[in-house]
Amino acid sequence: MSTPNTNKTIEITVSPEGATSIKTTGFTGSSCRDVTRDLERALGVSGRETLLPEFYAQTQSGERLQQGS
């Protein structure tokens, strides 16, 4: 049995043209949105959002997050 990866990282990339993107790893559920919200505002990042499989993963409390009603 392997232990879950508890390393959480936030990667901010700025292209030579000035386009900015933020990528998180190690977060589950919507916690990634919570930790990047202020960074997005400060950097002016807006637009497309790509959700990784971790977004739909179970949280540590055992709850499963679902999109919709």
N, C-alpha and C positions, 0 to 999 in steps of 0.2 A: 504494500500500500504506500503510495507516495503522498507527501505532504503538499498542500496547496502552496502556490507561489504567493508570498505575502509582500513582495516588492512592488511598490506602487511608483510609477513614474509619470511625469508630464513632460512631453517633448514639444517644444515650440520651434517651428521652422519659419524662417523668413527668406523668401526667394530674392534674387538680385533685383527683381522688378518691384519688390516690396509686398508681395502677397504673403500673408501670414496664415499658418495653420497650426492647430493644436491637436496632439494625439496623446491619449492616456492609455496606460497598460496597468494591469493589476487591480483595477476597480471592477466591481460588479454592480449590476443594476444602474440606477440613475445617479449613483454617487459620483460618477465621472462628470456629469453635468454640474453637480453641486460644487466640485472643486475647481472647475474651469470657468464658471460664470463670471467672476470678477476679472479674470485674465482676458476673457473674450471682450468684455466691455473696455478694458484699459487699452487693449491692442487694436480695437476696432474690427475684430473678426466677426464676420457674419456670413450668412449664405448656407451653403450645402453642409449637411451633417451626415456622416456615415457611421452607422451603429455597428459595432463589432459584436461577435457572439457573446462576449462577456456582459454586454448590456442585458441580455436575456437570461443570464445565468442566475442561479439561486443566490440569494443574499445569505450572509452568515446566520441569520436567524431562522433560515429554512423557508422563508417566504419566497414565492416565485412571482416576479413582476410580469404583468401582461399588459400589452398595448390594447387600447380600446375599452369597451365597457363590459 
